[in-house]
Amino acid sequence: MAMYLQYLLTLDNDGIELVTNVVSDWCKTHHIPLECDLGLEAMRFAVARTLAGEKSPVALAEAITAHMHVESFRHPS
């Protein structure tokens, strides 16, 4: 958990709650550990989107999915 706290500290309380809930749910749905590189990238991306003004949990989850799909092509395993 400590690894992604640096990202969350840039948000207000509502933003922290939004991002942690959405990213946790996204990771569970996709069977990705929150502490792995993909989980951290999802967290970083979600924080950036939230700082840019995203407030909808559904839109944020969809944006994470789209972003991570693109990232998988940039960095295939």
C-alpha atoms as a printed R data frame, in Angstrom:
   type eleno elety resid chain resno       x       y       z
1  ATOM     1    CA   MET     A     1   0.000   0.000   0.000
2  ATOM     2    CA   ALA     A     2   2.805   2.424   0.789
3  ATOM     3    CA   MET     A     3   4.005   2.357  -2.815
4  ATOM     4    CA   TYR     A     4   0.899   4.044  -4.190
5  ATOM     5    CA   LEU     A     5   0.312   6.488  -1.339
6  ATOM     6    CA   GLN     A     6   2.545   8.999  -3.110
7  ATOM     7    CA   TYR     A     7  -0.049   9.191  -5.894
8  ATOM     8    CA   LEU     A     8  -3.009   9.580  -3.543
9  ATOM     9    CA   LEU     A     9  -1.468  12.425  -1.550
10 ATOM    10    CA   THR     A    10  -2.137  14.806  -4.441
11 ATOM    11    CA   LEU     A    11  -5.932  14.351  -4.050
12 ATOM    12    CA   ASP     A    12  -8.523  15.705  -1.648
13 ATOM    13    CA   ASN     A    13 -10.520  13.293   0.544
14 ATOM    14    CA   ASP     A    14 -13.276  12.770  -2.052
15 ATOM    15    CA   GLY     A    15 -10.673  12.082  -4.739
16 ATOM    16    CA   ILE     A    16  -8.845   9.598  -2.521
17 ATOM    17    CA   GLU     A    17 -12.074   7.727  -1.821
18 ATOM    18    CA   LEU     A    18 -13.054   7.706  -5.494
19 ATOM    19    CA   VAL     A    19  -9.673   6.475  -6.721
20 ATOM    20    CA   THR     A    20  -9.143   3.843  -4.032
21 ATOM    21    CA   ASN     A    21 -12.627   2.392  -4.495
22 ATOM    22    CA   VAL     A    22 -12.500   2.360  -8.296
23 ATOM    23    CA   VAL     A    23  -8.954   1.003  -8.567
24 ATOM    24    CA   SER     A    24  -9.544  -1.636  -5.887
25 ATOM    25    CA   ASP     A    25 -12.700  -2.813  -7.662
26 ATOM    26    CA   TRP     A    26 -10.952  -2.711 -11.045
27 ATOM    27    CA   CYS     A    27  -8.051  -4.786  -9.749
28 ATOM    28    CA   LYS     A    28 -10.400  -7.363  -8.172
29 ATOM    29    CA   THR     A    29 -12.443  -7.620 -11.373
30 ATOM    30    CA   HIS     A    30  -9.317  -8.160 -13.487
31 ATOM    31    CA   HIS     A    31  -7.545 -10.393 -10.916
32 ATOM    32    CA   ILE     A    32  -4.606  -8.002 -10.640
33 ATOM    33    CA   PRO     A    33  -2.840  -7.435  -7.316
34 ATOM    34    CA   LEU     A    34  -3.010  -3.759  -6.374
35 ATOM    35    CA   GLU     A    35   0.676  -3.789  -5.398
36 ATOM    36    CA   CYS     A    36   1.970  -5.096  -8.749
37 ATOM    37    CA   ASP     A    37   3.153  -2.893 -11.632
38 ATOM    38    CA   LEU     A    38  -0.242  -3.039 -13.376
39 ATOM    39    CA   GLY     A    39  -2.058  -2.123 -10.178
40 ATOM    40    CA   LEU     A    40   0.282   0.792  -9.582
41 ATOM    41    CA   GLU     A    41  -0.146   1.974 -13.169
42 ATOM    42    CA   ALA     A    42  -3.930   1.817 -12.773
43 ATOM    43    CA   MET     A    43  -3.603   3.870  -9.569
44 ATOM    44    CA   ARG     A    44  -1.298   6.435 -11.190
45 ATOM    45    CA   PHE     A    45  -3.625   6.796 -14.173
46 ATOM    46    CA   ALA     A    46  -6.741   7.073 -11.995
47 ATOM    47    CA   VAL     A    47  -5.156   9.812  -9.896
48 ATOM    48    CA   ALA     A    48  -4.215  11.749 -13.027
49 ATOM    49    CA   ARG     A    49  -7.753  11.445 -14.414
50 ATOM    50    CA   THR     A    50  -9.243  12.514 -11.106
51 ATOM    51    CA   LEU     A    51  -6.918  15.521 -10.909
52 ATOM    52    CA   ALA     A    52  -8.043  16.388 -14.446
53 ATOM    53    CA   GLY     A    53 -11.629  16.556 -13.179
54 ATOM    54    CA   GLU     A    54 -13.112  13.070 -13.542
55 ATOM    55    CA   LYS     A    55 -15.696  12.514 -10.796
56 ATOM    56    CA   SER     A    56 -17.718   9.557 -12.118
57 ATOM    57    CA   PRO     A    57 -16.728   6.124 -10.797
58 ATOM    58    CA   VAL     A    58 -18.126   4.432 -13.927
59 ATOM    59    CA   ALA     A    59 -16.282   6.748 -16.311
60 ATOM    60    CA   LEU     A    60 -13.084   6.392 -14.303
61 ATOM    61    CA   ALA     A    61 -13.274   2.580 -14.350
62 ATOM    62    CA   GLU     A    62 -13.899   2.613 -18.117
63 ATOM    63    CA   ALA     A    63 -10.959   4.980 -18.635
64 ATOM    64    CA   ILE     A    64  -8.679   2.699 -16.602
65 ATOM    65    CA   THR     A    65  -9.740  -0.312 -18.672
66 ATOM    66    CA   ALA     A    66  -9.095   1.531 -21.937
67 ATOM    67    CA   HIS     A    67  -5.747   2.880 -20.708
68 ATOM    68    CA   MET     A    68  -4.545  -0.481 -19.445
69 ATOM    69    CA   HIS     A    69  -5.557  -2.129 -22.721
70 ATOM    70    CA   VAL     A    70  -3.403   0.386 -24.607
71 ATOM    71    CA   GLU     A    71  -0.544  -0.085 -22.116
72 ATOM    72    CA   SER     A    72  -0.617  -3.856 -22.677
73 ATOM    73    CA   PHE     A    73   0.154  -3.254 -26.344
74 ATOM    74    CA   ARG     A    74   2.941  -0.791 -25.505
75 ATOM    75    CA   HIS     A    75   4.546  -3.191 -23.045
76 ATOM    76    CA   PRO     A    76   3.589  -6.767 -23.950
77 ATOM    77    CA   SER     A    77   4.572  -9.383 -21.408
